Amino acid sequence: MPTAADPGPAARGGIGIRRLAEGEEEAFARCFELAFSAAPTATHTERARLGLEPGRTLVAVDGDEVVGTCALLSLEMTVPGGVLPVAGVSGVGVLPSHRRRGTLTHLIQRQLQDLHAGGEAVAALFASQAGIYGRFGFGMAGDDCAVRIATRDAELRALPAALGRMRIVHDPAASLAQLGGAYDRCRTGRPGMIRREERQWRSWWAELVADDPRPVLLAVHEREGVVDGYVLYRVELRWAQGQPSGLLQVQELIGDAPAVEAALWQYLLGIDLVSEVETWHRPPDDVLRWCLADLRSLNLTLRDGLWVRLVDGARALEGRGYGAEGELVFDLDDSGCPWNRGRYHLEVGPGGARCRRTRRSAQLHLDVAALGSAYLGAARLVQQARAGRVEESEPGAAARADRLLSWPIAPWCAEVF
Ligand SMILES: CC(C)(COP(=O)(O)OP(=O)(O)OC[C@H]1O[C@@H](n2cnc3c(N)ncnc32)[C@H](O)[C@@H]1OP(=O)(O)O)[C@@H](O)C(=O)NCCC(=O)NCCS
């Protein structure tokens, strides 16, 4: 029955939107894999069974055929000063036969309405392409760094003392439980990181080994018998004119302190027969950069990482911590979530943050995507004002807002969900 919130399939060119029914994981996996031009297999269906949450997955249907997919994951994410429940948007795909007919738009609108009706105040995602999600109110909230380093030139000079030792673990799949402590201590210190329960460790591992037959190696760093960091990696041995020129790809490197992460890098850079170490996914404030004797031995490429959507802006702002006290009055614009629109007064004091509607004059005008970009602490309202994305009605308001919202550890999430 069409309603104001859902005008029905006729208004969507015959495409219906509904929740995934029990037992439909195969149809979900088929559509999602075909959207990425991959051949769907039983493993994909199994991964969908393992990863999807009942009641939080939407499909778009054309008659009986699933032609679009979109899932919400119940995540616990570190935010500045604490942790919050966050809705992870994942499994987004529309069949090439049905693209650019508004299907994704309808799926996301429905998700946002569902969240407004009783869900998390914040949604987050990783995007396959950076041009897709800004129009839905998501702001780029964390940078991701691709790292490539020639081991021959990579001397680590300023190495903080880690006082531990490295150990190679012989059966990584059976040893994931050993990694949880280090992961958790790292997670709670960095905005953007998400909690992993045993189920998530298993689905994360399944994802890691799914489409790549090369073995994953695991080395841990431990101190007094406690694992305080680990690195999972793959090595491809190569020979060029008789010389070894192997490539080592880091899958995940986690330490509970910068000194531990430096020790893990040192271990990787010293592995014989490897001439290059690379990873596409590291935080922009990785300790490696400041430990290298020769900065140019490191090749860094910066791009978008986490995207954040404030579904309930006031609740989201009250849910995080702040590095400074102060206040800000701002006008928030939001075409996708009209309930968010309006003027707010954010006050940060010793007891926490309060964000309420107000009639006072606004110092700053911004769109919800701009605020989402600042939310996890990589605040860049001054930069966005320079690009015309944020408007000041009081000089210096963007810089004052940045001081309130900034956090010393860069937001980043180890897991691409
Ligand atoms: C990306 C994808 C989900 C878009 O689905 P869709 O149903 O075609 O999207 P819509 O028709 O709702 O498009 C909405 C708007 O987004 C734009 N858009 C869609 N995909 C885009 C892309 N990849 N890059 C830039 N803009 C895009 C459309 O042009 C349209 O713009 P408009 O409102 O100005 O006309 C679909 O093309 C797809 O499955 N791609 C491959 C898999 C993928 O990348 N999934 C996303 C994982 S994060």
The ligand as a Tripos MOL2 file, in Angstrom:
@<TRIPOS>MOLECULE
LIG
   48    50     1     0     0
SMALL
NO_CHARGES

@<TRIPOS>ATOM
      1 C1         26.6420    2.4990   -7.5730 C.3       1 LIG1
      2 C2         25.2880    1.8580   -7.8420 C.3       1 LIG1
      3 C3         24.8180    1.1280   -6.5780 C.3       1 LIG1
      4 C4         24.2990    2.9660   -8.2230 C.3       1 LIG1
      5 O1         22.9940    2.4210   -8.3350 O.3       1 LIG1
      6 P1         21.8810    3.1410   -9.2390 P.3       1 LIG1
      7 O2         20.5900    2.4910   -8.9140 O.co2     1 LIG1
      8 O3         22.3170    3.1690  -10.6370 O.co2     1 LIG1
      9 O4         21.9060    4.6170   -8.6400 O.3       1 LIG1
     10 P2         20.7690    5.7310   -8.8520 P.3       1 LIG1
     11 O5         20.0590    5.4980  -10.1360 O.co2     1 LIG1
     12 O6         19.9190    5.7960   -7.6240 O.co2     1 LIG1
     13 O7         21.6730    7.0330   -8.9570 O.3       1 LIG1
     14 C5         21.4930    8.1270   -8.1270 C.3       1 LIG1
     15 C6         22.4440    9.2040   -8.5090 C.3       1 LIG1
     16 O8         23.7740    8.7610   -8.2400 O.3       1 LIG1
     17 C7         24.5680    8.8700   -9.4150 C.3       1 LIG1
     18 N1         25.5090    7.7480   -9.4250 N.ar      1 LIG1
     19 C8         25.1820    6.4570   -9.3630 C.ar      1 LIG1
     20 N2         26.2900    5.7110   -9.4080 N.ar      1 LIG1
     21 C9         27.3300    6.5590   -9.4770 C.ar      1 LIG1
     22 C10        28.7320    6.3770   -9.5690 C.ar      1 LIG1
     23 N3         29.2640    5.1530   -9.5780 N.pl3     1 LIG1
     24 N4         29.5050    7.4860   -9.6210 N.ar      1 LIG1
     25 C11        28.9580    8.7100   -9.6190 C.ar      1 LIG1
     26 N5         27.6260    8.9360   -9.5460 N.ar      1 LIG1
     27 C12        26.8310    7.8740   -9.4740 C.ar      1 LIG1
     28 C13        23.5950    8.8210  -10.5600 C.3       1 LIG1
     29 O9         24.1180    9.4090  -11.7200 O.3       1 LIG1
     30 C14        22.4210    9.5610  -10.0040 C.3       1 LIG1
     31 O10        22.6700   10.9580  -10.0940 O.3       1 LIG1
     32 P3         21.4790   12.0110  -10.2830 P.3       1 LIG1
     33 O11        20.6190   11.8710   -9.0530 O.co2     1 LIG1
     34 O12        22.1860   13.3050  -10.3620 O.co2     1 LIG1
     35 O13        20.7910   11.5800  -11.5240 O.co2     1 LIG1
     36 C15        25.3380    0.8210   -9.0090 C.3       1 LIG1
     37 O14        25.7520    1.4770  -10.1730 O.3       1 LIG1
     38 C16        26.2770   -0.3460   -8.7300 C.2       1 LIG1
     39 O15        25.8430   -1.3560   -8.1900 O.2       1 LIG1
     40 N6         27.5620   -0.2180   -9.1220 N.am      1 LIG1
     41 C17        28.5450   -1.3030   -8.9700 C.3       1 LIG1
     42 C18        28.7280   -1.7740   -7.5310 C.3       1 LIG1
     43 C19        29.0570   -0.6430   -6.6000 C.2       1 LIG1
     44 O16        29.9150    0.1880   -6.8670 O.2       1 LIG1
     45 N7         28.3650   -0.6060   -5.4460 N.am      1 LIG1
     46 C20        28.5840    0.4180   -4.4280 C.3       1 LIG1
     47 C21        29.3650   -0.1810   -3.3320 C.3       1 LIG1
     48 S1         29.8770    1.0320   -2.1650 S.3       1 LIG1
@<TRIPOS>BOND
     1     1     2 1
     2     2     3 1
     3     2     4 1
     4     2    36 1
     5     4     5 1
     6     5     6 1
     7     6     7 2
     8     6     8 1
     9     6     9 1
    10     9    10 1
    11    10    11 2
    12    10    12 1
    13    10    13 1
    14    13    14 1
    15    14    15 1
    16    15    16 1
    17    15    30 1
    18    16    17 1
    19    17    18 1
    20    17    28 1
    21    18    19 ar
    22    18    27 ar
    23    19    20 ar
    24    20    21 ar
    25    21    22 ar
    26    21    27 ar
    27    22    23 1
    28    22    24 ar
    29    24    25 ar
    30    25    26 ar
    31    26    27 ar
    32    28    29 1
    33    28    30 1
    34    30    31 1
    35    31    32 1
    36    32    33 2
    37    32    34 1
    38    32    35 1
    39    36    37 1
    40    36    38 1
    41    38    39 2
    42    38    40 1
    43    40    41 1
    44    41    42 1
    45    42    43 1
    46    43    44 2
    47    43    45 1
    48    45    46 1
    49    46    47 1
    50    47    48 1
@<TRIPOS>SUBSTRUCTURE
     1 LIG1         1 GROUP 0 **** ****
